[in-house]
Amino acid sequence: MPIDRDKALTAEPSVREIHWTTRDVLLYHLSLGATAPHLTYEKHLGVLPAFALVAGGGISSGEAAPPSFHLPGIDIDLRSVLHAGQGLRVHRPLPASGTATLASRVADVWDKGKAALIVLESTASDTDGAPLWTSTMRIWARGEGGFGGEPGPEEDWTAPDRPADTVLTSATTPQQALWYRLNGDLNPLHADPEFARAAGFDRPILHGLASYGLLCEALVTGLLDGDVRRLTGLAVRFAGPVVPGETLETSVWHDGATEDGERLLKLHTGCPERDGAPVLTHATATVTA
């Protein structure tokens, strides 16, 4: 069905309660290949900020719902959907187990001609109403454009004109997508070769959020002395697929400070096995001193 932008933007937020356990956090960290004790042992467990994006969706204690994409004013074929970008802002360190209220809404829908760009915003708060995190997901829906909307603003992002201050390397394994899907994303694009071919890929690819999580872990472990509390924000565009088993190489530039006094980082992630083909672009992170 055609996209109804007005209906999508005026719909009431979807609100639900989510729960997660220490086991969910440990599984998430292990699905990213984390090995540091503070990420893999419950006695001194710190929670990677990126866990917020899978909190409440794990399947370790039950069967997850089949993947779908049905929102007010938006009903599109799952095979047309690609995760185009992800942003996250954590308002305080995440607990290793907890309950939160998650409110989700369509924040915008842009008409890109041959595709639609759907922006989903989710906010989480704890049982006392205090904010935990805000996430923004950008969904690229191929073949769903042409509904008469605006194309949306262009983002101004350029890397500093100098060599990177730091380069971080994240290895993946051939099984990475199979492990990562246990966090709750059972999209067959990441496990079923036939489905992947129908979607235009030679083989199953890694989840975009897995690449995002790998970057988050690399920043915390390789740049922030393992302190998960120091990474307060991370935003990326997903520029290209990753085949499980490939490597992610991230260039990091220190780029001043934000108005809140946090350090601003600019990031670019490529795949060295494919001559540096871009994977995560237009990426920024905010960290505390």
N, C-alpha and C positions, 0 to 999 in steps of 0.2 A: 504494500500500500504506500502511497506517497507520504512524505514527511509533512506533518502539520506543525510548523514551528510555533505558532501562537499557542496551540494546545500544550505543546511540550513545555514551554516557558512559564505558563500560568498554572500548571498542575501543582497540587499540594506536594510537599516533600514526602518521600517514602520514609517512614520511621520504623526502626526495628531494634530490638535488643540483641546484642552480641556478647558472647562469652569466649574466653580463651584460658588455657591452662599452661603451666610450665612445660608440659609435654609438647604442646603445640609450638611453643617458642623454640624448644630444642630441635624439633623436627624441621622447622623453618631454617634455622641456622645450618643444620646438617645438610639440608637440600641445596644450600649454596656452597657446600664444601668447606664450611668453617671448621677450623681445628683448634683455635685458641680456647683455653680452659674457661675463660670468662664468657664464652659464647656457647659452650658445649657441656658444661657441668653445672647442675642446678645450685650447688653450694655458693657459687659466686657469680650468678647469672646476670648479665646485662642484656638488655633487649635492643637489637638493632632497630633504629627508627622505621626502616622499611617494613618491619613486621606489621605495622599498622595496616598495610594494604592487603593483608591476608587474614587479619585477626577476625575470628568468628567464622571462618570459612573452611577450616580443616576437616578432613574426612577420617581422621584416626579413630573417632568414636562412633562413626555412623556413615551412611552413604550420602554423598552430596547430591544435590539436585542436578538433573541434566542441564548442560549449558544452554542458555537462551539469551535473547536480546529483545525484550519487549518493554517499552516505556510509553507513558502517555504521549500520543501523537507520533510515536516512532515504533514501527514494527518491521524489522528488516531481517534478511537472511543472514544467519550466523556466518556463512561462508564469505560474505562480503565485508566482514568486519576485521579491521586491523587496529591494534593498539598503537596510536600515533604518538602519544606523549603522556608523561606522568609528572605531577608535582605533588609535593608533600611538605607540610609545615607541622612540626611537633611542638606543642605548647609547653610540654614538660616531659620528663623521662617516662617511658612506658613501663607499667608494672609487668612482672613476669606472669601474672595471672590476674584476671579481672573480668568485670562486666562493664559494658558501655552502651549508651544509646547512640545509634548511628542514623543520622538524617541525610538523605540523598535526594538530589534534584538535578534536573537538566538546567545548567547555568547558561548555555548558549547553543545554537545550531547555526553553522555557517555553510553557505552554498558554494562549493568549490567547482561547480560545473559538472564534471564527471563523477564527483563524489560529494558526500556531506561530511563535515567535521562537527562531531557532537562533543560538547564539553559537559562532563558530569562532575558535580561537586558533592563531596560528602564531609560531614562534620561529626566528630565523635565527642561525647562528654561522659564523665564518670557518673556514678550514682548520686553524687552531690550536685551535679550540674556543671562542674568545672570542666573547661575544654581540655581535651587530650590531643587531638590532631585535626587538621583540615587537609583533605586531599582533592586534587583536581586531575581527572582523567580525560584525555583527548582520544576520541574514537574516530577513525577514518573508515567510512562506509562507502566502498566502491560501488559505483552505479546508482547511488541514491541522491545525487545532486540534481540540479535543474528544477528545484521546487520554487524558485523565485526569491530566495533570500539573499542577504548581503554576503560577500566573500569573507569578511572579517579582517581584522588588522594584521599587518605583517610585523613579526618580531624582529627587533634590531639586536643582533648578536654578532660580535666579531671577537676572535681570539686576539690577545695582546700580540704586538709585533716583536716577539722575542721567543727564544726557545722556552719550552715548558720548564717550570720550576721543579716539577717532580713528574715521574712517569710510574704509574702503578700497573701491575700485571695480574690478571685474574684468569686462571686456567679453568676450563670446563671439561667434563667427561662425556663420553658417548651416552651415559645413562642420565645425564643431568635433568633433562626434561621429564623423564619418568619419575625421578625423585621429587622434582619441584611440583608436579601436578598433585601430589599428596597433600599439598597445602589447600586444595579445594578447587583449583581451576582444571576441570576435566575436558576442556576443549580438545576434541580429537585431532586438531591441527598439530598438536605436540606429541602425538603417539601413534596415529593411524596413517601409514604411508599412502593409502588410497585417498583418504580425505585430504591429505596435504597436497597430493597431485591435483585434485579437483579444485583446490584453492590456488593453484599456480606455483607450487613449490615442488622441488625434486624429491624432498623427503621431509619428515617432521622437523619443525624448527623449535628453538628454545622460546619459552615464554618471554615476552617483553619485560614483564615484572621480574623474571629471574635475572635478566641482564641488569636491571635496575638494582636488584638486591645485591648482586655481585659487586656493582660499583659502590653501593653503600658499605658493604663489608670491607672493600679495599680501602676506602677513605678512612674508616674507623681504625682498621688494623695498621694500615701503612702510613697514615698521616696524623692520626689523632691519638696515638699511644694507646689504642684499644679502648678509649673512653667513649662509650656510646652516647653519653650525655652531651658531648660537644658538637655533634652534628644535629642542627636544628631545622635544616631545610634542604631539599634536593629536588630539582626539576630538570627533566630531559625531554628531548624528542627522540623517538625511535626511528632511526634513519635507514636501517637495513637489518635483515634477519641474521641470526646466529645459528649455525648448525652445531648441535651438541658435540663436543670434542674440540671445538675451536677455542682460541684464546682472545681475551679482551685486553687491550692495551690502552690505558687512559692517561692522557696528558693533562696536567694540572697547572693552572696559572693563578697566583695570588693577585687579586684585582681590587685592592682597596678594602673599604669597610662600608657597611650599610648604615642607614640612619639610626639604627638601634645599637650601633657599635660592634656588630658582629663582623667577622672577616668574611669577605666575599671571594669565592673561588669560581673560576671558569674552567670547564672540563670539556674534553673531546675524547670519545672512545672509538677505536678502530679495531679491525681484525688483522693482525700481522700475517696470518696464513693467506689472506686475500689482498696483499699489498696495501694494507692499511684501510681497506674499505670501511666507510663510516658505519657505526652501529648506533651510538648515542651522540647526538649533536645538540647545539643550542643549550648546553647544559650548564647549570649553575648550582652551587651549594653555599650554604651559610653555616659558619661554625663559630663557636665561642673560643676565646683565647685559652 
